[in-house]
Every structure is written in structure tokens, then in C-alpha cells.
Amino acid sequence: MTSPIKIAATITATQLAEAIGCDLEAVAAILESRGEPHGPEEVIAGEVAVRVADALGIKVTIEPRDLALEYLYAHEAMGDPPKPGGRAGALVDGVLGDLDGLDARIEAVSEHWSVSRMPIIDRNILRIALHELETDPTIPTGVAIAEAVRLASTFSTERSASFVNGVLSSLAREVRDN
């Protein structure tokens, strides 16, 4: 049995078709039949994408970092949403369990930026990546940074991606002997 394909928490119909190796028309037809946005560049939620892939006989899962980021954003902005399970839940627990420490280390390398002034998305991306760098030596430094940059590019701004890359590069030099 093959492993499920990991997808982002938000994805376009075109990106979903490419990720699962299916024809865009097939993906769009299923989306349309379910009353979902179905244009090539229409953004669909991860849960919808999982159901579409399932209808095509393909198993997909949402990337745990994406789920952790969604939770942390909602937790900070709106209260206590249901916490994700699995690896995403472990990331959330790790971040929330060391929130003050993570923020202090991020702030120490963020020139002219306090963590409280950073956009919610950016600070939570940094927290997730720093937590991974500090606690999971099986994740290569480059992967942790690249995934954080991907999250910033997907959910924040292009400038945020550059900022996240710079902060994490500095942190990685301190946290890991790279």
C-alpha cells in the first residue's frame, strides 16, 4: 500500500490535480458536482480536497504543519478551536508548551521586531519551525526552513517568506551546529 500524498491545507484545483496526478477536468467535475468552487485557480479547503481525492480513489492527507498553523492562528485570534490530532497536535502542544521560550529566542534574532508586533501567521510559522529545529533532529535544517518559507508564501506575503527565512537561518545557526 502506498503512503498518502500530503497536501497543503488550502490548495487550488490545479494544484490538487497536479499533486494527485489526475486530470484537472476530473477534479473540477467532482468539485462542481458537490457545489464547490471548481475553476482551475479557485482555492479549496483541505478537507474538500481530501474528499475529492478520495472520490478519485487516491488517499491524501493534509500536511501537519499546515494544520498546526491553522490551529495556532485560530487559537490566538478567536479562542480555543478543536485541536488537531497526530503530528499536528504534537506540534501544537510543543509550541504552546514553550511559547514564552520560543518567543524570547525568536525576538532575540529579529532585529527591530518584537514577536507581538509580527503578524499572527508569521510568528506562528516561526514558532512551529523553531520548535521543530529544537526538538526533532530527524528533520533536516533545510527542510524545516523550506517548509516555514512555504507556509509564509502560502498563507502570508512574499515579504513574510523572506523575513521567515532570515529569522530561521539565524536561529538554526544557534540551535544546530550548521
C-alpha positions in Angstrom: 0.0 0.0 0.0 1.3 3.4 -0.9 1.6 6.3 1.6 -1.0 9.1 1.3 0.0 12.1 -0.6 0.5 15.2 1.6 -1.2 18.4 0.5 -1.5 21.9 1.8 -4.4 23.0 4.0 -5.6 25.3 1.2 -5.0 24.3 -2.4 -6.2 25.3 -5.9 -8.0 22.8 -8.1 -4.9 22.9 -10.4 -2.5 22.2 -7.6 -4.7 19.3 -6.3 -4.8 17.8 -9.8 -1.0 18.0 -10.1 -0.5 16.7 -6.5 -2.6 13.6 -7.1 -1.6 13.1 -10.7 -5.1 13.4 -12.1 -6.7 15.3 -14.9 -7.8 18.8 -13.9 -11.2 18.2 -15.6 -11.9 15.2 -13.4 -11.1 17.2 -10.3 -13.2 20.1 -11.5 -16.1 17.8 -12.3 -16.2 16.4 -8.8 -15.9 19.8 -7.2 -18.7 21.1 -9.4 -21.0 18.1 -8.6 -20.5 18.9 -4.9 -21.3 22.6 -5.3 -17.7 23.6 -4.6 -15.6 26.2 -6.4 -14.2 24.4 -9.4 -12.2 26.8 -11.6 -8.5 26.0 -12.1 -7.3 28.7 -9.7 -10.2 28.5 -7.2 -8.9 27.9 -3.7 -10.5 24.9 -1.9 -10.2 23.8 1.7 -8.0 20.8 2.5 -11.0 18.8 3.8 -12.7 19.3 0.4 -9.6 18.3 -1.4 -9.3 15.1 0.7 -12.9 14.2 -0.2 -12.3 14.9 -3.9 -9.1 12.8 -4.0 -11.0 10.0 -2.1 -13.7 10.1 -4.8 -10.9 9.5 -7.4 -9.5 6.6 -5.3 -6.5 8.5 -4.1 -5.5 8.8 -0.4 -4.3 12.3 0.6 -3.6 13.9 4.0 -3.2 17.5 4.9 0.4 18.5 5.8 0.6 18.5 9.6 2.5 21.9 9.7 -0.5 23.4 7.9 -3.0 22.0 10.4 -0.8 23.2 13.3 -0.6 26.7 11.8 -4.3 26.9 11.3 -5.0 25.8 14.9 -2.4 28.3 16.3 -3.8 31.1 14.3 -7.4 30.3 15.3 -6.3 29.8 18.9 -4.6 33.2 19.0 -7.3 35.1 17.0 -10.5 33.5 18.2 -10.1 31.3 21.2 -10.0 27.5 21.5 -10.9 25.6 18.4 -10.8 21.8 18.4 -7.1 20.7 18.5 -5.9 18.5 15.6 -4.6 15.1 16.4 -1.5 13.2 15.3 1.7 15.1 14.4 -0.1 18.4 14.0 -1.4 18.1 17.6 2.1 17.3 18.8 3.4 20.4 17.1 0.7 22.5 18.7 1.4 21.0 22.2 5.1 21.7 21.7 4.6 25.3 20.6 2.1 26.1 23.3 4.2 24.3 26.0 7.2 26.5 25.3 5.5 29.6 24.0 7.4 32.2 26.1 10.8 30.5 25.4 10.2 30.3 21.7 9.1 33.9 21.6 12.2 35.0 23.5 14.5 33.2 21.1 12.7 34.5 18.1 12.8 38.0 19.4 16.5 37.8 20.2 17.3 37.4 16.5 14.5 39.6 15.0 16.1 42.9 14.6 13.6 45.7 15.4 10.7 43.3 15.6 9.0 42.2 18.8 7.1 38.9 18.5 3.9 40.8 19.5 4.3 43.2 16.5 4.7 40.3 14.0 1.6 39.2 12.0 -0.1 36.3 13.7 0.7 33.9 10.8 4.4 34.8 10.7 5.0 34.4 14.4 3.3 31.1 14.5 5.2 29.8 11.5 8.4 30.8 13.3 7.3 29.1 16.5 6.5 25.9 14.7 9.8 25.8 12.8 11.9 26.7 15.8 10.1 24.1 17.9 11.0 21.5 15.1 14.6 22.7 14.9 15.0 22.4 18.7 13.2 19.1 19.3 13.4 16.9 16.2 16.9 16.2 14.9 15.5 13.9 12.2 14.1 16.9 10.4 17.0 18.4 8.3 17.5 22.1 8.9 16.9 22.9 5.3 13.6 21.1 5.3 12.3 22.9 8.5 13.3 26.3 7.0 11.9 25.4 3.5 8.6 24.3 5.0 8.3 27.5 7.0 9.0 29.6 3.9 6.4 27.6 2.0 3.8 28.3 4.8 4.7 32.0 4.7 4.4 32.1 0.9 1.1 30.3 1.0 -0.6 32.0 4.0 1.2 35.3 4.3 3.1 37.6 1.9 6.2 37.3 -0.2 8.0 39.7 2.1 7.0 37.4 5.0 8.6 34.5 3.3 11.9 36.4 3.1 11.6 37.5 6.8 10.8 34.0 8.0 13.8 32.6 6.0 16.2 35.2 7.6 15.0 34.7 11.1 15.1 30.9 10.9 18.5 30.9 9.3 19.8 32.9 12.3 18.0 30.6 14.7 19.2 27.5 13.0 22.9 28.6 13.4 22.3 28.9 17.1 20.1 25.8 17.6 22.0 23.4 15.4 25.7 23.2 14.7 25.2 24.0 11.0 
